[in-house]
Amino acid sequence: RIVRGQKLMQAVSDLFLGWVDGVTDPGRHYYGRQLHDMKGTFDVEGAKFATLELYADLCAQTLARAHARSGDTVAIAAYLGEGKAFADAVEVFSVAESHLIAGDHRRLSEAIASGELPAADTEDA
């Protein structure tokens, strides 16, 4: 189900995306995909506001296109409606999620700094 949904939503699917049934554990499925995305990255922290705004717009368009491909576009449009309710809900969710992520990052950084969690040195990478 996950692989089918991912293939449907991606404009170009991963070449190695798929699954296999467990040989020694029937009924258990294993998800597989390419090891490295080999895609570019975007420096969010170093971006100017206008560039970040453009990046957010491109991400939103990509997400909208993916979800439009995955279902009945008329039903989705009817559900979202004409108003700002959906945009407002996404904004509220995003702000709340950013607080959770910031807390997770803080706890991760503390665990690394205290030696509780080992981390690779990326300076020499």
C-alpha positions in Angstrom: 0.0 0.0 0.0 2.8 2.4 0.9 4.8 1.7 -2.3 1.7 2.0 -4.5 0.9 5.4 -2.9 4.4 6.6 -3.2 4.6 5.6 -6.9 1.3 7.4 -7.5 2.4 10.6 -5.8 5.9 10.9 -7.2 6.3 12.6 -10.5 9.2 10.2 -11.2 9.4 7.2 -9.0 12.6 5.8 -7.6 14.0 3.2 -9.9 14.4 0.7 -7.1 11.2 1.4 -5.2 9.4 -1.7 -4.3 8.7 -4.4 -1.7 9.3 -8.1 -1.1 7.5 -10.6 1.0 9.5 -12.1 3.9 11.0 -15.5 3.0 11.5 -16.7 6.5 8.6 -14.6 8.0 5.5 -15.0 5.7 3.2 -12.1 5.9 6.0 -9.6 6.7 6.8 -7.2 3.9 10.0 -5.3 3.4 10.1 -1.9 1.8 13.0 -1.1 -0.5 14.2 2.0 -2.4 17.3 3.6 -3.7 20.1 4.2 -1.2 20.9 7.8 -2.1 18.5 10.4 -3.5 21.3 12.2 -5.4 19.1 15.3 -5.4 20.2 18.8 -4.6 19.7 20.5 -1.3 18.5 24.0 -0.3 20.3 26.0 2.4 17.2 27.1 4.4 19.2 28.8 7.2 21.3 30.9 4.7 18.4 31.9 2.5 17.1 35.4 2.2 13.4 35.9 2.8 12.4 36.2 -0.9 14.3 33.1 -1.8 12.8 31.2 1.2 9.3 32.4 0.1 9.9 31.1 -3.4 11.2 27.8 -2.0 8.1 27.4 0.2 5.9 28.1 -2.8 7.6 25.5 -4.9 7.3 22.9 -2.1 3.6 23.7 -1.8 3.1 23.3 -5.5 4.9 20.0 -5.5 2.9 18.7 -2.6 -0.4 19.9 -4.1 0.5 18.2 -7.4 1.4 15.0 -5.7 -1.9 14.9 -3.7 -3.9 15.9 -6.8 -2.5 12.9 -8.6 -3.4 10.6 -5.7 -7.2 11.2 -5.5 -10.3 12.7 -7.0 -9.3 16.3 -7.7 -12.9 17.5 -7.7 -13.6 15.9 -4.3 -10.4 17.4 -2.9 -11.2 20.9 -4.2 -14.8 20.6 -2.8 -13.4 19.5 0.6 -10.9 22.4 0.7 -13.5 25.0 -0.4 -12.9 28.6 -1.4 -12.0 30.1 2.0 -8.8 30.2 4.0 -9.7 27.5 6.5 -7.3 25.0 5.1 -4.5 27.4 4.8 -5.1 28.6 8.3 -5.1 25.0 9.6 -1.8 24.2 7.8 -0.3 27.4 9.4 -1.4 26.4 12.9 -0.1 22.8 12.4 3.2 24.0 11.0 3.9 26.4 13.9 3.0 23.7 16.4 5.2 21.1 14.6 8.1 23.6 14.4 8.0 23.8 18.2 8.1 20.0 18.5 11.0 19.8 16.0 12.9 22.5 17.8 12.5 20.6 21.1 13.6 17.3 19.4 16.7 19.0 18.0 17.5 20.6 21.4 17.3 17.1 23.1 19.3 15.5 20.3 22.0 18.2 20.6 22.1 17.8 24.4 22.4 14.0 24.1 25.3 14.4 21.7 27.0 17.1 23.8 26.8 15.0 27.0 28.2 11.9 25.2 24.9 10.0 25.7 24.5 9.7 22.0 27.6 9.2 19.7 27.7 11.3 16.5 30.0 11.3 13.5 32.4 14.3 13.1 31.3 16.0 9.9 34.1 18.4 9.9 36.4 15.9 8.2 33.8 14.4 5.9 
